[in-house]
Amino acid sequence: MTDKTVKTSEGSIRIRQVGSAIRRNGKQALHLKALGLRGIGSEKELILNNSILGLINKVRHMVKII
């Protein structure tokens, strides 16, 4: 299993959606929407805080930290 720990020096994180929200729990689709991810391959740079880390943790099987 890959290590999902986050180490950034500037306080931001860049994520990419790699899995589809189709046939997933409805809450997971809402978590992706809250992160600003619209579909497979979409990327977003977010300011790092505990709420963002919590959202990423909930959909960690559908996102990749880049």
C-alpha positions in Angstrom: 0.0 0.0 0.0 1.3 3.4 -0.8 2.1 6.0 1.8 -0.4 8.9 1.7 1.4 11.2 4.2 1.6 14.8 3.1 4.7 16.9 3.4 4.6 20.4 1.8 6.7 23.4 2.7 4.4 26.1 1.3 1.2 25.0 3.0 -0.6 23.8 -0.1 -1.3 20.4 -1.7 -2.0 19.4 -5.3 -4.4 16.5 -5.9 -5.7 14.7 -9.0 -8.8 12.6 -9.3 -8.0 9.1 -10.6 -11.2 7.3 -9.9 -14.8 7.8 -10.9 -17.6 8.8 -8.5 -20.0 6.7 -10.4 -21.3 3.7 -8.4 -19.9 5.2 -5.2 -21.5 6.3 -2.0 -23.2 9.6 -2.6 -21.2 11.3 0.2 -18.0 10.4 -1.6 -19.2 12.2 -4.7 -20.0 15.2 -2.6 -16.5 15.1 -1.0 -14.9 15.2 -4.5 -17.1 18.1 -5.4 -16.1 19.9 -2.2 -12.5 19.4 -3.1 -13.2 21.0 -6.5 -12.6 17.9 -8.5 -15.0 17.5 -11.5 -14.0 14.3 -13.2 -11.2 11.9 -13.8 -7.9 13.7 -14.5 -9.0 17.0 -13.0 -6.4 18.6 -10.7 -6.7 21.2 -8.0 -4.2 23.0 -5.7 -5.7 23.5 -2.2 -4.5 25.3 0.9 -3.5 22.6 3.4 -5.7 22.4 6.6 -7.3 19.7 8.7 -10.7 19.9 6.9 -9.0 19.4 3.5 -7.0 16.5 4.8 -10.2 14.9 6.2 -11.9 15.2 2.8 -8.9 13.7 1.1 -8.8 10.8 3.6 -12.5 10.0 2.8 -11.8 9.6 -0.9 -8.2 8.5 -0.8 -8.9 5.6 -3.1 -10.1 8.0 -5.8 -7.4 10.8 -5.6 -3.7 11.0 -6.0 -1.4 13.5 -4.3 0.9 15.0 -6.9 
